[in-house]
Amino acid sequence: MANLLIVGAGGVGRVATFKAVQSGEFEKVVLVSRTKSKCDQIATDVERKLGKKVETRQLDANSAENVARLIEEEKIDLVVNVALPYQNLPIMEACIRTSTHYLDTALAETEDNPDTYYDLQWALDDDFKKAGAMALLGCGFDPGVTSVMVKYAADYLLDELEEIDIYDCNFGEHGRPFATNFDPEINLRELNLPGKYWENGEWKTTKPFEIQIKHNYPECGEATSILIWHEELESIVKFFPNLKRARFWMCFSDRYLYHFNALKNVGMFSIEPIEICPGCKISPLQFLAKVLPDPQELVKDYKGVTNIGVIATGYKNGERKSYYLYNICNHEEAIEETGAHCVSYTTGVPAIVGAKLMARKVWFKPGVHNVEEFDAKPFFEEMGKDGLPIKISELKPIF
């Protein structure tokens, strides 16, 4: 049995820790964060609910040396990184140094540039191979499950995959006028980027929030959905090069858009540091992240569901077909089980599903890989067991 290190003690780290312990597949689970008290609270909750202990440590994951030292001290076999994307590269470097397997849920970012790509991580492929270790990138929900949905459609539903549309909508209500469901700085940086999608062999860009549609989410109803750039598009296009079109849509309420646009218009999304007092500099976005509600605090009042899925269109036996693969997650049920809402739950569960498949050597290959490279069936089977079943329905294709 493998020793597991989970880096990050936010909502996703909470879910990942619960699910890792619940699985019984790891000899030891160690939870680390810059703030040890957050780890200790999660460990206390796990022991109270599941009757099992979790080790906790303090760690500054910005330092590869610190991470490598802890990996060696705790004899870690696999690192699940659910910290900020700023830490991806140093944690990966530590895994290379120690020949340790690695998994994350979002691509690497730097604090001065939100417009980043997988290239920085893919470039480490040879290093991981030489170390005899595997790195699995983007194993959350989106990215992660959505990419596995595309893989499943390509392998088991269609002979020829031509178009994919990813739809993500949170139908939940938490009672706050404006809040983000995960780290505000990361969330708002991403939404402020231009829209981008793949069509006929090239990337096309739009202004932020320029393209909006009404989309009917199965079992939930219609919601305004906006075309945005999302990282799994890059890896999906790489591994499915014959795709004619790939787009990502996310829904936002009118209330959310009102506050978002007001904050943007007064410059609160800037990442350029400004001096707010003698010798003290901070970017407006970092300041905003401090005053917005802590995403984990939203669990007090969260109700409703999330609906995330993929419409895959192509040909089967010469006939044009469309399939909707999706998951619906209930906020109250996720909170009752783990103390975290669906946005954290739908990211933390797939991370541990991926970790289990790596530990069992079901999904295993030295080097740096994305989830689209592996068989989707065992992943979906584990997702169902762990509380996130995937539903599939056939649609009437739109030509």
Salt bridges, closest charged atoms under 4 A:
GLU25 OE2 - ARG360 NH2 2.34
ASP40 OD1 - LYS36 NZ 3.04
ASP45 OD2 - ARG14 NH2 2.82
ASP45 OD1 - ARG48 NH2 3.68
GLU47 OE2 - LYS53 NZ 2.93
ASP60 OD1 - ARG34 NH2 3.52
GLU65 OE2 - ARG69 NH2 3.26
GLU73 OE1 - ARG57 NH2 2.74
GLU74 OE1 - LYS28 NZ 2.91
GLU74 OE2 - ARG57 NH1 2.73
GLU93 OE2 - ARG97 NE 3.34
GLU109 OE1 - ARG189 NH2 3.14
ASP125 OD2 - LYS129 NZ 2.98
ASP155 OD2 - LYS151 NZ 3.26
ASP159 OD1 - LYS316 NZ 3.39
GLU162 OE2 - LYS244 NZ 3.11
GLU162 OE1 - ARG320 NH1 2.92
GLU163 OE1 - ARG245 NH2 3.17
GLU163 OE2 - ARG320 NH2 3.51
ASP165 OD1 - ARG247 NE 2.68
GLU173 OE1 - ARG255 NH2 3.18
GLU199 OE1 - LYS204 NZ 2.97
GLU219 OE2 - LYS391 NZ 3.01
GLU232 OE1 - HIS230 ND1 2.63
GLU297 OE1 - LYS300 NZ 2.82
ASP301 OD2 - ARG176 NH1 3.36
GLU319 OE2 - LYS321 NZ 3.98
GLU337 OE2 - LYS19 NZ 2.61
GLU373 OE1 - HIS369 ND1 2.94
GLU382 OE1 - LYS356 NZ 3.07
GLU382 OE2 - ARG360 NH1 3.05
GLU382 OE2 - LYS385 NZ 3.46
ASP386 OD2 - LYS356 NZ 2.88
GLU394 OE2 - LYS321 NZ 2.99
